[in-house]
Amino acid sequence: MDDVLDILRFVEEINNFDDFIANKLYHKAIVMSILNIGELVKHLPPEFKATHDTIDWKRIAGMRNYMAHEYNMINNDMLWETVMNSIPKLADFLQEQLK
């Protein structure tokens, strides 16, 4: 949950895609947080993932692998779309699970 919340906080500091691209510190911090999230997802029990199939666990882990192994080829548009759309949904899901 910490990495998801970190990404949301980072996004509050940057206002738009251009600022995201221009600010290497936030860019790298967000990438690292996504790497951490993907790694944690790999360790979730299969039963948990099966019973919570509204989250695309395989895609999260796949994004982690892509970023870890193809770092110099990261598609910033895809990364920004993930940060703006998928991360808030994941945050909502996790907050619901922690209740």
Buried (B, 14 or more C-beta within 10 A) or exposed (E): EEBBBBBBEBBEEBEEBEEBBEBEEBBEBBBBBBBBBBBBBEEBEEEEBEEEEEBBBEEBBEBBEBBEEEEEEBEEEEBBEBBEEBBBEBBEBBEEEEE
